[in-house]
């Protein structure tokens, strides 16, 4: 059974059990019928031996009367050939019989079943068959005695003798018994066929699921979905159907996770390549200017030396800012940072961030404006993270807004949240870059995609606050970002916690 399928194993076990049950049923039926027949015959003939003992003069003062015994045996054999009569003494020895020579195989009969029969115990009671070495048969028995004297023996009548056995053997070989056996065999065969068909129908979903799992494993790529129904297991009573639907859902989930991991791995590789490229340019420039200062320190003038140092310093700041962004992004993505929530005034935070960018904005002739409604409530968030979110958004806006442009931050309170909208008058974001704006920045086919590390950090920080950064689509030029923060519970209209 090692190389058999589950359906074949179940069918084989069912066949064996069915045949065993049919055999046991036939045996029990025959056994029950035999015992019932013996009980009926022994009950009907219960008083036969007593009638013989009391109404027939088998003994006189001198003992057994041989002529009376032979006459009785002859009459009984003519009336009922299946009956065999024996006379026993007090020890159970056979004293008289009418059996042909050589048919009696015993010299004595066990008296214990005879005593049970005379005592009236439950029938059928089987006693020794004198014509068999170890056979047992139903009988009738009665004590044999003269009036006023103790029993001198027993009348022992075997009710189903040799003639009955011979007739039963002939009937067993007849067409009636063969028809019965063939009928039982036909019933067993039909039951076997019905059982095999039932097993086939029951295990069909399991075979389909097994084949789907085999294909799923053989493909080697979990993005190939198995061909099984996508029905929901809820409310289904069939365990195999539930298993089938659950496997389909698991396969879908594994495929999605595999594709996501593959996409993330590709993005990570391309991110490393782009970051290496971004680092190479300022590092090369920094190295070049420092090398120039080192080799030509004696020939360079003071003004030229200061210019070279200023350029090298600017490049080192650029490298430091990029390294800091990478470190911060790594901490955010690996779950090492959790927001420390606290209530604070978003109005004060916007003003502080404006002060930080006041000089860079003036240098590029860019106006910073804030739209703040009166009595804005406090918000609950991580103050440091939200400050970094606003800093990154304003830094991007200043770098992409041309001179004489403007940047505006609008705050609004609605439905228990404060929305923050940052808009600029720059060239806007090309349509082909909007889909992956908040994903890892990478290049595909020579075109740079993604919104940069700054927007990616903003996206991760707002995710930790269960919020999302959104790009607001609008006509005309410029870029608008929007996100929301929850209002502090039990705060008054002036923005001060109660």
N, C-alpha and C positions, 0 to 999 in steps of 0.2 A: 504493500500500500504506500510505499515511499514515493513512487513516481506517479501516483494517481492524483487527480484533481479533487477539490473538495466535493464537487457534485458526484464524482465517481465513488468517492469514499462513502458519502451519505447513501448513495444508491446501493452500494455493496452491503453496508451495515443494515440498511432497511430490508434488503432481500433476505439476509441471514435471519434477522429478527422475525420477518414475516413467515419464513419457512419454519423457524423454531416454534413460533406461536401456533401455526397451523398444525404442526406435529404434536405439540403439547395439547392443543384443543382436541385433536382427533383421539389422542391417547386418553385424555380425561373423559371424553364423551363415551368412548368404548368402555372404559373402566367403570364409569358411572352407570352406563346401561347394563353392564354385566352385574354390578352389585345390586342394581335395582331388580334385575331379573331373579337373582338369587334370593333376595329378600322376599320378593313376591312368592316365589315357589316355596321357600321355607315356611312362610307364613301360612300359605294355603295347606301345606302338608304337615303342619306342626303336630297334629294329633294322629298322624298316620301310624307311627310306631306304637303309640298308646293304644290305638284301636286293635292293632295286631296282638299286642301283649295281653289285652284283657278279653278279647272276643275270640281268640283262637286257642285251642288246647294244644300248645306246643310242648307242655311238660306234664308229667304225672309224678307219682311218688317215686318212680324209678329214674326220673330225669327226663331228658329230651325224648320226644317221640319222633323218630326219623321219618316215618311215613307222613306225619302231620307237617313236618318242616318241608319235605319235598313237595307236598301238595300245595302248601302256602306259597312257596317260591315260584312254582309253576303258574299258579293263578295270578300272582302279581306281575310276573314277566309278560303274561299274555295281556293283562289289562294295561300296563304301562311299561314298555320295554326299557325305559330310561331308569327305572328304579332297581336298585340292588339291595337285598336284605341280607344282614349278617346277624348271627347270634354270638354274643360276647359273654364271657364269664366275668366274675367280679374283678379280675385283674386286667381285663381288656383283651384277653386272648380270644382269637376267633375260633368258635366251637362249631359253627355250622354256616354253610353258604351254598349257593347253587351256581358258582362261577365255573366256567370251563377249566379244565386242567391247565395249570401253569399260569393262570391269569392273576391269582392272588399273590401279591408281592410282599405282604406284611404278615407277620404272625400275630401281632397284637395292635390295638388301636389306643391312642391316648384318651384317657377317660376325662380329662379336665374340660375339654369343650362339651362333652356329654353332660357333665354336672352343670355347666353354665346354661346349657339348653334346658335341662330339666328345671333349673332354678328360675327360668323365665327372663333371662337377660336379653338385652336389645339384639335384634337380628340385623343382618345375617351373622351367623356363627359358623365358622368353617372347621370341619373335623378332618381326621386322616382318611385318605382314600386307600382302602385295602389293595386296590389294583394298581397302585402307583407307589414308588419308593418314597417320594417327597411331596406328592400332590395333596391339595386340600380341597374339600368340596362341602356343599351344604348338605345337611342331613336332618333326619328326624330320629329321635331316640326315646326309649321308655324302659323303665326297669322291668325285669322278667321275674315274677315271683308267684309262689303258691299262696293261697289265703292263709293268713296267720303266721307266715314265715318271712324272714328277711329276704331281700332280693338275692337271687342266685345268679343273675346275669342281666344282660341288656339286649333289647331288640335295637339294632343299629341299621337304619335305612338310609343309604346314599341316594339322594333324590335325582342327581344328574350323573348317571353312570356312563359306561363306555359307549353304549348305544347313542346317548345324547351327544357325546364328544364326536363320534364318527359322523353323525348327522350334521352337527355344527361345522365340522371341517368341510363337508361337501357343500354346505350353503356358503361358506366363506369363499369357496372357489367358484361360486356361481356368478352369473352375469349381473345379479342384483348388487352384490358387493362390489364387483368391478365398476359398475355404473356409479355407485356411491363414491368410490375412491376417485374415479375420474371427475366426478362433480366437484369434489373437494379440491382436486388439483386445478380444475378450471377456475374455481373461485380464487384460489391462491394466485394463479397466473394473472387474472384480471386485477386483483388487488395489487400485485407487483407492478403491473403496467400503470395502473392509476397512481401508485406511489411514485414511480419514476417520473411520470409526467408532472406530478405536483412538485417534486424536487426540482425538476427542470425549470418550471415556472417561478418557483420561489427564489431559486439561486440565479435567475437570469440577471437581475440588477447587480448582484454581487459579481457575476462574471464580467458584466459591462464595466463595473467599477475597477475590477482587477486589470482588465485590458487597458483602461484609461490610465491607471497608475503605472502599468508596465510601459506604455508609450511615454508617459510623463517622465519616467526615469530614463528611458532610452534616448530621448531627445537630447538630454544634456543641457538644454536651455529652458529654464522655467517660464520663459515668456510665451512658450507654446501652450495654450490653454487646453486642458483635457476636454474631450467631447462627451460631457455628461450634463444632465439637466441642471439649470441654475435655479431651480425652484427652492423656495424658502423651506427650511425644515420645520418651521413653526406649524403646529397643528397636524402634523403627519404622524400616523400611528405605525407606519412601517419602519422598523429600525434600519433596514438596509437602505431605504430611500432617504432617511435622515442622514445616514453615513455618506451616501452618495452626494447629497446636496452640500453637506458640510465639507466634503473633500473638494467640491467645485469651488466653494468659497475660499477654502484654504489655498487652493492652487491659484486662484485669482490674486489673493493677497500676497502669496509668495512671488508671483510674476510681477506685481506692482512694486514690491519691495526690491526685487532684483533689478528692475528697470531703474528705480530711483537710485539704488546704490551704484549702478553702472553710470547713470547720468552724473551723480555727485562725484564719482571717481574721475570721470572725464573732466568735469568742471574744476576739480581740485588740481588735476595735472596742468590744465590750461591756465589756471590761476597762478600756479607756481611759475609757469613759463612767463606769464605777463608781468608778475611781480619782479622776476629776475630781470626782465627787460627794463621795467621802470626803475629798478635800482641801478642797473648798469650805467644808464645815462648820467645821473648826478654823481655817481661814484667815479666814473671816468673823468667827468669835468672837474670834480674835486681833486682827484689825483693829479690831473694835468696842471691845474693852477698851483697846487702845492709844490709839484716838481719844478715848475717854472720859477717859483719864488726861491726854491732851494738852490737851483743852478745859477740863477741870475740875480741873486740878492745884492751883489756889488754893483751891478750895472743899471738896475731899475731905479727910477726916481720915486720920490715919496708918494706922489699922487698915483702913479701906476701901481706901486706896491699896495696901497690902500684899496684900489679897485680890485686887484686880484684877490686880496683877502676878503673883501666884501662878497665877491662872487663865490669863493670857496665856502664862506660861512653860510651863504644862502643855500648852496647845494647840500651842505651838512644838515641844515635845518630841514630841508626837504626829505633827506634820507631818514632823519630821526622821526619826522612826522609819519612817514610811511611805515617804519618799523613799529612805532607805537600803535598805529591802526591795526597792523597785523596781529600784534600781541593782544590787543583788546578784542578783536574779532575771534581769535582762538579761545580766549576765556569765555566769551559769550556762547560760542558754539558747543563747547564741551561741558556746559552746565555748571561751571565753577562760580558763576555770578548769579545771585538772586537779589531781586530788588528789595531795598529797605523802605517800605512804605511809610509815608508820613504826610500829614496835611501841610500845605503851603500855598502861598498866593502865586498864581501863575502870572499875575500882572507884574509883581516885583521881579519875577524871574525873567520875563521878557525885557523889562527895562535894563536889568543887569547884562543880559546878552547883547542888547543894543549898544550899551556903553563899550563892550568888548570890541565891537566891530565899527565903532564910530570913526576912528582914524582911517582904517582901510577903506571905508565907504567914501569919506571925504577925499582921499587920495585919488579915487576913481570917479569922483563927482557923481556918486550914487546916493539917492535919497532913501532914508530908512523911515518908514511910517508904521504906526501901530494903530489898529482899530479895536479899541477896548470899550465895551459897554459899561455903564455904571453899575456899581454894586454886584460885581462878578463874584460868585462863591469860590471858596478854596477847592483845590483838587487833592486827591490822595494818590501819591506816586513816589517813586524814588527821585529825590530832588537832583542828585548828581546825574542820573541817567537822562532825565528830561532836559537838563541843561546841555548835556552832550548832544541830544537829539536836535535841539534848537540851534546849537553851535554848528553842527554839521550841515543843517539845512541852509542857514544863513551863509556859511562859508561857500557852499556850492553856488548859492544864488549870486553872491558877490563875484565869484570867479567867472560866471557865465553871463553876467549882465553887463552890457556895454556902458560906456561913459554916458552921463546924463540920463541914465535909467533910474528905476526905482524898485525898491523891495518893500513889501507890505506884509505885516503879520496881523491877522484878524482873529479875535477871540469871540466866542458866542456860547451862550448857555441854553441847552435844550435837552429835555427828557432826562434830567439827572446827570448830564455829561457836559463837559466844556470842550468844544471843538476848536482846534488850532489850525489855521490856514496860512501857509507861507507861499506867497506868489511873487514873481519877478517879471521884468519886461525884457528878458533875454530872448534868444532865438528859439527857445523851446526844445523839446526832445523829439528826434525823428521818429516817425511811426514804427519803423522796423526795430527800434530799441525799446519800445514801451512794454512789450510782453515780458522781457527778462530784466526789467529795470531794477528789481529788488533781489535778483539772484547774483551768484558769484560773477564778477566781471571776467570775461574771457573773450578770446578771438575765435571767429569761425569764418573760414574762407577769406581771411585777411581783414575782415571787418570787426571792429571792437564792439562787443555786446555787453550789456549790464550797465549798472549805474555807478560803479565805483565802490571802493571800500567804505566811503562815508555813508552812502545810502544803505549799504548792506548792514552796517553797524546800527543805523537808525531802525531798520526793519527788525533786527534781532532784539534790540532794547524794547521796542514797542510790543513785540510778541511776548516778552516777559511780563508786560503789563496787561496782557490779554487785549491788546489793541492792534490796529493795523494802519500802516502808512498807505495812503492812496494818492494816485496821480489823478487830479481832476481834469477831465477833458473839457476844453472850451475853445471857442473860435478865436483866431488871432494868434499873436506871438506870445511868448512867455511860458513859464512853467508854474503850476500850482500844485502844492502838496497839502494834504489834510490828514489829521489824526484826532482822536478823542481821548479824553481822560475822565475818570469818574469823579463826580463831585463828592467832597467830604461829607459824611453823614452828620446830621445835626449841626450844620453850619448856618449862620445867619446870613442875611442878605448883604451884609457889608464885607463878607469874605473872612470873618473872624470865627474860629471854632468856638462853639458854646461849651 
